[in-house]
Amino acid sequence: MKAIVVGAGIAGLVTARQLGLAGWDVALLEKSDGPRPDGYMMDFFGPGVDAAERIGLYPRLAAAAYRPDAVEYVDTRGRRTCSLDYGQFSRLAGGNVLSLLRPDMERAALAALADVPAGRVRIRYGARLAGAWNDDDGGVRAAVVGPTGEVLTGDVLVGADGIHSEVRARIFGPERDYLHPLGMRAAAFIAEDPKLASRFRNRFVLTDSIGRMAGIYSLRTDQVAAFLVYRDAGSTDSGPLATSARERLRNEFDGLGSTVDRLLELCPEYPYDDVVAQTIMPVWHRGATVLVGDAGGAVSLLAGQGGSLAIAGGALLGDLLGPASSPDGVSAALGVFEERWRPQVEAAQKAGRRAARSFLPANRVQRLARRWVIRATHLPGVDRLVARQILGQTVK
Ligand SMILES: Cc1cc2nc3c(=O)[nH]c(=O)nc-3n(C[C@H](O)[C@H](O)[C@H](O)COP(=O)(O)OP(=O)(O)OC[C@H]3O[C@@H](n4cnc5c(N)ncnc54)[C@H](O)[C@@H]3O)c2cc1C
């Protein structure tokens, strides 16, 4: 059996690996020229933890994880206004939260392809999907723009190509029908600055600001990871904007103090910069085409579970499709995938929408309320409330 998987992000890599282990030949198409180096720290908890343990990916993820002690909010002079104990947060999630840099998560999933017999999964970087068709005989075709532009055929087409999925656009309809912006944009980049890196070890430092928030975390090297979120209520533009992201970020984040000023100096011209959004679809499969990860069920980066759901969804899809040996088998597996996976994605999306409502305080009163809640997290009950806000249904 032959699969075409579009997108070598976390969901695509895991799906391709599981299919390869089951004996499928997989063409994995990725439009970028290599693994993407961008992204911030992601909390890894929830369904992805069990899935990663089951498929043997967990040790690779744990080896790449960071161990923060606290989340600290600071004012424009860098003074702490309130903080959250990270150990407590982790305990409430069942003691199983890993903090992983997005590119490290992708690298771990990529390294795990080594478990598949050689030649079964062929990654083609610089290959962008530009057309997709479900055929009447139950198969699929995909047109690729890239070094060897061609039309591939397969028994299944997996769209693991993120929130602006081309597979979704080709088979299910335009982005505007499925992408739901949450009123914010987010940018992330990694930059080298030994001085900044040594100041922020083992702490997530966030600005205690209104309508926008900058975050910084020191990496193992002399690098820092930066994260910037700001309100963008007027825009429904879901892709990169016309103005340079760096210029826009410099305007949006002016006046937040010297650390943020320095981060903006370090910002590359093209950081990761996108709308904060969810993908909501009534159905994820049509013919022999299926969507997985953000392409079909993005929860938004505010839900904190994007990577976890990408791993769990990719592992489940790969394992259900694995034994299929005919169009009917593929169709049955896709039906079961949808039935088993949808409730988990919808629960995480609900948590994401809840988190979006309070993520950026709109005024001083809301900011004060957030400080009170965070300061009260040492009280039994309140700690659960805060963790549930962040972790969704995983806190009992
Ligand atoms: C560069 C980047 C940085 C991110 N940073 C963060 C972060 O800091 N925090 C956070 O919570 N989430 C972040 N995310 C989102 C997070 O990675 C996802 O929520 C989660 O990992 C689910 O991943 P996914 O594999 O479904 O999609 P994605 O991670 O979006 O991966 C999709 C892949 O498909 C490729 N692709 C897209 N279109 C095509 C096409 N037509 N042909 C071929 N390939 C295509 C993309 O290049 C990408 O590699 C980031 C995503 C990206 C792409």
The ligand as an SDF file (V2000), in Angstrom:
LIG
                    3D

 53 58  0  0  0  0  0  0  0  0999 V2000
    7.3140   27.0770   11.9450 C   0  0  0  0  0  0  0  0  0  0  0  0
    6.2680   26.7640   12.9870 C   0  0  0  0  0  0  0  0  0  0  0  0
    6.4020   27.2540   14.2890 C   0  0  0  0  0  0  0  0  0  0  0  0
    5.4470   26.9750   15.2520 C   0  0  0  0  0  0  0  0  0  0  0  0
    5.5980   27.4560   16.5270 N   0  0  0  0  0  0  0  0  0  0  0  0
    4.7080   27.1460   17.4830 C   0  0  0  0  0  0  0  0  0  0  0  0
    4.8780   27.5850   18.8290 C   0  0  0  0  0  0  0  0  0  0  0  0
    5.8070   28.2920   19.1440 O   0  0  0  0  0  0  0  0  0  0  0  0
    3.9550   27.2110   19.7650 N   0  0  0  0  0  0  0  0  0  0  0  0
    2.8850   26.4170   19.4310 C   0  0  0  0  0  0  0  0  0  0  0  0
    2.0770   26.0760   20.2940 O   0  0  0  0  0  0  0  0  0  0  0  0
    2.6950   25.9980   18.1490 N   0  0  0  0  0  0  0  0  0  0  0  0
    3.5690   26.3360   17.1790 C   0  0  0  0  0  0  0  0  0  0  0  0
    3.3710   25.8960   15.8930 N   0  0  0  0  0  0  0  0  0  0  0  0
    2.2050   25.0570   15.6200 C   0  0  0  0  0  0  0  0  0  0  0  0
    2.4860   23.6370   16.0690 C   0  0  0  0  0  0  0  0  0  0  0  0
    3.6400   23.1460   15.4310 O   0  0  0  0  0  0  0  0  0  0  0  0
    1.2920   22.7850   15.7260 C   0  0  0  0  0  0  0  0  0  0  0  0
    0.1510   23.2430   16.4360 O   0  0  0  0  0  0  0  0  0  0  0  0
    1.4490   21.3360   16.1040 C   0  0  0  0  0  0  0  0  0  0  0  0
    2.7540   20.9060   16.1380 O   0  0  0  0  0  0  0  0  0  0  0  0
    0.6790   20.4860   15.1120 C   0  0  0  0  0  0  0  0  0  0  0  0
    1.4990   20.3410   14.0190 O   0  0  0  0  0  0  0  0  0  0  0  0
    1.1170   19.8520   12.5950 P   0  0  0  0  0  0  0  0  0  0  0  0
    2.1560   18.8520   12.2500 O   0  0  0  0  0  0  0  0  0  0  0  0
   -0.3030   19.4700   12.4840 O   0  0  0  0  0  0  0  0  0  0  0  0
    1.2840   21.1940   11.7120 O   0  0  0  0  0  0  0  0  0  0  0  0
    2.5330   22.1280   11.4960 P   0  0  0  0  0  0  0  0  0  0  0  0
    3.4650   22.1060   12.6360 O   0  0  0  0  0  0  0  0  0  0  0  0
    1.9810   23.4490   11.0870 O   0  0  0  0  0  0  0  0  0  0  0  0
    3.2990   21.4450   10.2490 O   0  0  0  0  0  0  0  0  0  0  0  0
    2.7620   21.4780    8.9450 C   0  0  0  0  0  0  0  0  0  0  0  0
    3.8870   21.2540    7.9540 C   0  0  0  0  0  0  0  0  0  0  0  0
    3.3380   21.1930    6.6500 O   0  0  0  0  0  0  0  0  0  0  0  0
    4.1610   21.9200    5.7530 C   0  0  0  0  0  0  0  0  0  0  0  0
    3.3150   22.3390    4.6170 N   0  0  0  0  0  0  0  0  0  0  0  0
    2.3320   23.2620    4.6210 C   0  0  0  0  0  0  0  0  0  0  0  0
    1.7730   23.3550    3.3940 N   0  0  0  0  0  0  0  0  0  0  0  0
    2.4170   22.4730    2.6020 C   0  0  0  0  0  0  0  0  0  0  0  0
    2.3030   22.1110    1.2180 C   0  0  0  0  0  0  0  0  0  0  0  0
    1.3800   22.6690    0.3960 N   0  0  0  0  0  0  0  0  0  0  0  0
    3.1340   21.1650    0.7090 N   0  0  0  0  0  0  0  0  0  0  0  0
    4.0780   20.5740    1.5180 C   0  0  0  0  0  0  0  0  0  0  0  0
    4.2390   20.8920    2.8270 N   0  0  0  0  0  0  0  0  0  0  0  0
    3.4130   21.8210    3.3710 C   0  0  0  0  0  0  0  0  0  0  0  0
    4.6750   23.0660    6.6080 C   0  0  0  0  0  0  0  0  0  0  0  0
    5.8540   23.6310    6.0880 O   0  0  0  0  0  0  0  0  0  0  0  0
    4.9170   22.3870    7.9470 C   0  0  0  0  0  0  0  0  0  0  0  0
    6.2070   21.8510    8.0550 O   0  0  0  0  0  0  0  0  0  0  0  0
    4.3060   26.1910   14.8990 C   0  0  0  0  0  0  0  0  0  0  0  0
    4.1630   25.7060   13.5890 C   0  0  0  0  0  0  0  0  0  0  0  0
    5.1400   25.9790   12.6330 C   0  0  0  0  0  0  0  0  0  0  0  0
    4.9820   25.4600   11.2090 C   0  0  0  0  0  0  0  0  0  0  0  0
  1  2  1  0
  2  3  1  0
  2 52  2  0
  3  4  2  0
  4  5  1  0
  4 50  1  0
  5  6  2  0
  6  7  1  0
  6 13  1  0
  7  8  2  0
  7  9  1  0
  9 10  1  0
 10 11  2  0
 10 12  1  0
 12 13  2  0
 13 14  1  0
 14 15  1  0
 14 50  1  0
 15 16  1  0
 16 17  1  0
 16 18  1  0
 18 19  1  0
 18 20  1  0
 20 21  1  0
 20 22  1  0
 22 23  1  0
 23 24  1  0
 24 25  2  0
 24 26  1  0
 24 27  1  0
 27 28  1  0
 28 29  2  0
 28 30  1  0
 28 31  1  0
 31 32  1  0
 32 33  1  0
 33 34  1  0
 33 48  1  0
 34 35  1  0
 35 36  1  0
 35 46  1  0
 36 37  1  0
 36 45  1  0
 37 38  2  0
 38 39  1  0
 39 40  1  0
 39 45  2  0
 40 41  1  0
 40 42  2  0
 42 43  1  0
 43 44  2  0
 44 45  1  0
 46 47  1  0
 46 48  1  0
 48 49  1  0
 50 51  2  0
 51 52  1  0
 52 53  1  0
M  END
$$$$
